[in-house]
């Protein structure tokens, strides 16, 4: 995982240039956006949660950036599988080992097989708008 300020995106060769350009010129409307033939982005709005499940992916890395609001994202150790892989997402039990706060000034890059629990409330449930970019793993 990489957690850093948005202004430092250019430093990371793991992020394709067209993905960096998409993030720089991020559209405002919710929906799915094709960045190239393999990478895409979703902009979504939702209410943060007080409880969640860990998830992980095999095919795609995630870049997550909160556009409006704030949320906590837990990082942890994977436990028992609760819902097997379907469309590149698997849900599992897990134990949080750390967390980050996504607040619109930063991003997190989550690589395949790294358990994470996004969309978590800080103190109380609030509305969030978030950009999630899916980058196809080169080994896929």
Beta strands, then each sheet from edge to edge (+ up, - down):
strand 1: 2-5
strand 2: 31-34
strand 3: 40-47
strand 4: 54-56
strand 5: 60-68
strand 6: 71-86
strand 7: 89-102
strand 8: 106-110
strand 9: 116-120
strand 10: 127-136
sheet 1: 1+ 8- 5+ 10- 3+ 2-
sheet 2: 4+ 7- 6+ 9-
end
